[in-house]
Amino acid sequence: MIEAQDTHHHRIDDTQSSVLSPQSFPTSAPAAIDAAPRGGLFYRLRGVYGRATNWSEAPVRLTLPLPPGVNNQYVTVGHRRVLSKEASAFKKQVMAAVENAVSHDAALLEELEGMRATPLGVDFVFHFASPRKRDLDGGLKIALDSLCGALGLDDRDVVDIHLAKFVDPLSPRLEADIAGIPDWQFDTRYVYLGDDGKGLRTED
């Protein structure tokens, strides 16, 4: 059983067999992600081979409901697999969040225009009700598809993804950041020639 108590004495119970106090599991981003109060989170694309090394602040920052787990995203109707009601509702919630963000930030449309056809970095921080009830990556694809679709971005342009799991029984949610990485470089032995069938060629 998980018990967490806030200043209003709300009590959260979970069917897990272990006991977890609010202090025994991290509820905010770790130092490795360069934690700051939400709204000031910076992430660094690690300086390993093939990646950019600059620090950048994500222009798109959204707090979303948790996406459904992978086992709850599709249902069978006749002989077809279709999105479940839960998954459809999540996609609508993401669209509404994006529309709300754009309506309150006119500069965001310009930012999004500059991010199109640009390599993208994504930072997803999942805050679950308990630490072991769900896989970290179970909601990744639907979250990425929904976010990119609502923003008018192509998820094939995503080249760097960071995932983290934390616990907040009182407010389960997904915190999502997405930013362009204009200086991203693929393997320096190759030159990208586009998707016209020529593919990659080796650098002489």
Secondary structure, DSSP 4 states (H G I P E B T S, - for coil): -B--B-TT--B---S-SS-B-GGGS--S--GGGT--STT--EEE---STTS---EEE-SEEEEEPPPPPGGGSEEEETTEEEE-HHHHHHHHHHHHHHHHHHHT-THHHHHHHHHTTS-EEEEEEEEESSSSSS-TTTTHHHHHHHHHHHHT--GGGEEEEEEEEEE-TTS-EEEEEEEE-TT----TTEEE--TTTT-EEE--
